[in-house]
Amino acid sequence: MFSGGSYDEVERWLLVFLTSHAKREHPRIEVVLDEDHALQLQGRAYRARLRFGDRLSEPLELDFTDVADHRGTLAWCAALAARTRALARSLLGAGSASDARAR
């Protein structure tokens, strides 16, 4: 259904997918795709991080071929959604006690 596509098309899909699942944990979480030209020039991989305020998550690295081939697969998408939401929860839990009181 959605498999395949150019590097840019798959990147757009990935950004929207990750954002939609991260925002289910907190609406102010943003997804940032790294501007690593070595990855982009090769057209082979993506590195995404979640951002909440001034905090960044650990990187989520995904191979272009893997995303392009599996973005139409329900089980693969469910696993990526679960990884994204877990990463968002860990980012939210990384704040200080004063951050928690402010929420």
Secondary structure as UniProt FT lines:
FT   HELIX           7..22
FT   TURN            23..25
FT   TURN            27..28
FT   STRAND          30..33
FT   HELIX           37..42
FT   STRAND          45..52
FT   TURN            53..54
FT   STRAND          55..56
FT   STRAND          60..63
FT   HELIX           64..70
FT   TURN            71..72
FT   HELIX           74..93
FT   HELIX           97..102
//
